[in-house]
Amino acid sequence: MEEFLQQLTNGLAVGGIYALIALGYTMVYGVLKLINFAHGDLFTYGAYLGLTLLTSLALTDRLGFFMGVLVLVLMVMGLVAVLGVILERAAYRPLRESPRLSAVVSALGASIFLQNTLMLIYGARFQVYPDNILPVTALDLFGLQVPVMRVLIVLASVVMMVTLYLFIQKTKIGTAIRAAAIDQGAARLMGIDVNRVILLVFLLGPALGGAAGLMVGLYYGQINFTMGWVYGMKAFTAAILGGIGNIPGAMIGGLLLGVVEAMGAAYLSIAWKDAIAFCVLILILIVRPTGLLGERVADKI
Amino acid sequence: MNRFTSFAVALFVALMAVAPLFLNAYYVDVLNSIGLYGLLALSLNLILGEAGLFNMGHAAFYAMGAYTAAILNTRYQIPILWTLPLSALVAGFFALAVARPVVHLRGDYLLIVTIGVSEIVRIALVNDVFGITGGANGIFGISRPELFGFVIRQPQHFYYLIWGFVVLTIFLFLRLKQSRFGRALNYLREDEVAAEGSGVNTDYYKLTVFSLGAAWAGMAGTLFAAKMTIISPESFSFWESVVLFMIVILGGAGNVAGVLLAAFLVIGLPELFREFSSARMLVFGLVMMVMMLVRPQGLLPAKGRQFSFAELNKGSLR
């Protein structure tokens, strides 16, 4: 039972990270019907920017651990959001009227470019987050010893997801995003500036992805310039699992995937860990072809 | 085909035919890789370009063919070129089994499922599934191919084997495109609902083209195994699928010439960028982006079908 609960909390932490990245995929897809393959690399930028800011500014020494990390998260989110907007301007905006797959290749090119920029700056080796500034103590939750970092990550991802959900559902701007996702043309006729919506989506998605990158750095302590592909692929799987374009779907998909993966690695086989996520995906898509919360789209005739 | 293009094609074929006589072994080997990727990209072009099915896991079928050939050759001493049809069958039936439950999925869902399948295959190979794939080390000691008693050993000889197969493929695929089957695939790509409404059995065509493309990739895998004499799972990673996907879209989905041109660019350019050493992939990514921005339709987009009245009257379309 102890082992099971440890794996469950671990799965929730990883799942929260997947969910945050998946939100970026699903929001961009919702509005532009584009798979942003460079999103995983924006996530990696979050991890590397976090490392640089953490070591160069010594935020945790000046502000204490919690304030320091909070400021760090906000800085990383802001910077990665700016990167996301630049990416949209450079790689996607000129292709908005082109065949969909052209944008996919442009996204793949952007992904390779971003990845190799990081490699040239930081080198190809694993980078290590300093371990002396992170709390290593375990928290006692009803008799279960859970590392503080894990609890923080679960809490932070839940807070971000709830905030995003409320923003999308309750505010006027959120309504505009949902409207643009349903029908861009009609949204434009209703006086919604679709270009601003797209800009906003490319601010929000990368910001969350960047935060997720920082979390991976803080949680595992090790980052690599290629990790964006692996996490990006898992997060994209999560987004599809939940029904792409659907925001609560991405959250549920991410958490589910994280937990299933942790359980599979613990009880089935660690060597097959990466295959488990895809097996679950295929099984779910066979039963529900549009994902867990995806709506059935009738083909227009 | 107007006079200029026929001249260009003839010149190109002539140049390719004598190229190994003038190039050193290194460049012949680059041309061999281009040929193999061209072959794979042509087979993916059937699925992705002609039928419009998003397949980003083509490396799985390539791996199936390569491993089938390698296992049959090293365990049962079957000459490597004799395994070609078997590799095609294994890869084709695997594709059929995989695609059967998922082929009706909408575009992007199919994309991630094919990525998933190729990752599952790769992980299965790494984990030495059934104890026959040799795990992460792969399989080595594959024998050299033999053709009518002649052992193919040097890059120059492989050049003619590989490009000979490419020429055969181009011929067959161009014929296929002109056939009823090819027209049905294009109809499927342009408008699935309308195709179904006009009596095109969409599931049948989707599954057939998936299996056919996969079988061809399987044969390319056999040639790869014969050329390398050693294969390991890392040769069939997600990256390979991505490269093939980029070749097809960059070249102009559905056009054989465009796909081959893109194979030359995507596989050949990084070799020319060698002097940039570590920055060459950065340049590669940038070039991909810029090429797509400049020519969103692909370098040589497929032209629409044209039929002359005389032809139509003869009823040659049946």
Interface residues (C-beta under 8 A of the other chain):
Chain A: Y29 I35 A90 A91 P94 L95 S98 P99 R100 L101 S102 A103 V104 V105 S106 L108 G109 A110 S111 I112 F113 L114 Q115 N116 T117 M119 L120 W229 M233 F236 T237 I240 I244 A271 W272 D274 A275 A277 F278 C279 L281 I282 L285 I286 P289 T290 G291 V297 D299 K300 I301
Chain B: F54 P101 V102 H104 L105 R106 G107 D108 Y109 L111 I112 V113 I115 G116 V117 E119 I120 I123 A124 V126 N127 E192 V193 G197 F238 V242 F245 M246 I249 L250 A253 S278 A279 M281 L282 F284 G285 L286 V287 M288 M289 M292 L293 P296 Q297 G298
